[in-house]
């Protein structure tokens, strides 16, 4: 199980996605932990069983047990936060932004790995889930922690490509049953 398996499954019309999947996982400026934590958290965010299985197999070779768990936690907490904060933003009444969320999210303060790495994973998942408020918040924390705009962009590229891979494979599976 691996990224190579995913690349082999992508149809010819998704050649760009196939090439980008190879590129973002082999030529990244991110550290191994940043890259594979981002990849795993994003795979989980896509909810694609095939993408999760393949990416998690590769991620397990590159991440400590703590980092693997933290990447899963990033996907989980952002599944909740992205819905909540996107909704309070989209309602258009800023009063909601001033109300306490009253949602437990202690893992963000104590993720078990480098805080900047966890924030990077949260940012990437927020991109997949489409939460602008969370993207802004996590980007500010990352920039404050000294990460360059290029590294932030790198995580966004990983998110985009993994999401495209999942969307393509899920669409192909659905088309087979039609």
N, C-alpha and C positions, 0 to 999 in steps of 0.2 A: 504494500500500500504506500502511495507516495504522490507527490506532485506530478511525477512522470506518468502515473496512471491517469490522473485527471487530464493531462495534456493529450494522452492517447484517446481519451473518450470524447474530446471536443471535436465536433464536426468541422468539415473543411470551411464552411461559411464563417466559422469562428476562429479562423487562423490568427487574427490579430490578438484575440484573447489568449489563445494557446501560446503565442510568442511572448506576450506580456507576462503571462503566468511564469514562464521560464525565466524571464528577465528579472522580475521583481523578487524572485526567490533565490537568485544566484548572483546578482550584481548590486545588491543593496548596500548603501552606506550605513544602514542601521547595524547595531551590534546583533549578534545571533539571538540574544534574549529579546531584544526589541523586535526584530524581524519575526521570529517564530511565535512570540507572544501575540503580536499583531495578527499574524496569519491565523493562529488558533482562535483568538477572540472573534475575528471576522468570520471565520468558517462557522462558528457557533451562531453568530448573528444571522447568517443566511438561512439557517434551519434546514439546510440540505444534508440529508443523512450521508450521501455519497461524499460530498465535499468535506464534511466533518470527519468522516472516517479516514479519508486520504490525508488531509492536512494534519490531523491529530497524530497520525503515524509518523510523519516527518517531524512534527513539533516535539514529539516525545524523545527524539534523538538529539535535539538541540536545547531542550529546556530542562532545568532541574524540576523535581517534583513540586517544589514550592512555586516556581514560575508557571508551571503547567496549571496548577490550581488557581493561581492568581489570574491567569488569562481567562479561565472559565468564570471566575468571579467578576471580571470586568464585563464579560458578555452578559452575565446575569443581572448585575446591578444596572447596567445601561439599558437593558430591556425594560426595566421599570422606569428609570429616570428619564429616558428619552420620550416615553409616552407622556409622563407627567409634565415635564418641562416644555415639550413641544405643544401640548394642549394648552397650558397656561399662557404660552406666548400667542398661539393662534386665536385664542378667544378675543384678544385685542383689548382687554381691560387690564391695565398694569396693576390694578389692585391685587390680582391673583399672584403676581410676582412678589408682592410684599407679605403675603400670608405664609406662615410656616408650612413646609411640605408635610411634616409629620410622617415621614417615611424613613425607616431605618436604613442607613447607608454607611455604617462604620467601616466597611471594608475599604472605602476610598481613603480614609485616614490611616489605615493600617493594613495594606494589601499583602504584606509578607514578602514583597520584592521592592526594588528601587521605586520610589514614588513616581519619578518621571516616566519610567517604563510603563507603570500601571496607567498613568494619565494618557500616555500615547495610545495604549490599547483602548481606553475609554473613548478617546477622540476618534479612532478609526471605526469603532462600533457605532458611534454617534453619526458618522458619515453614512454608514449603511442604513441606519434607522431614520435618517433625515431630521435630526434635531439641531436646528441652528443655534439655539440657546446653549446647548451642551457643547457644541463645536466651539463656540466663542469662549466659553468658560475654560475648557480643557486646553485650548490653544494658548490662552493667556497664561495658564499655569506652566505649560511647557516652555513658553518663551521666557518666562520668569526664572525657570530652572536652568536656562542657558541653552536649550535646544534651538538649533537654527531653523529658519523657515524651510530650508531644503530637507531637513530630517522630518519635519512635520509633514511636508508634502510627500515624502517617501512613504510614510504610513498611510496617507490618503490614497496613494497609488496602489499600495497593497490591498487596501479595502476595496477600491474600485474593481481591481482585477479579480479578486476572490468573489466578489458579488456577481460580476459578469459571468464567471465560471459557473457558479451555482445557478444563476438564472438560465443560462444556456442549457445546462445538463437537465435541470428540472423541466424546461420547455420541451426538450427532446424526449424525455421520458413520457410526458403527457401526450405528445404527438404520436408516439408509438401506440398508445391505447385508443386513439381516435379512429 
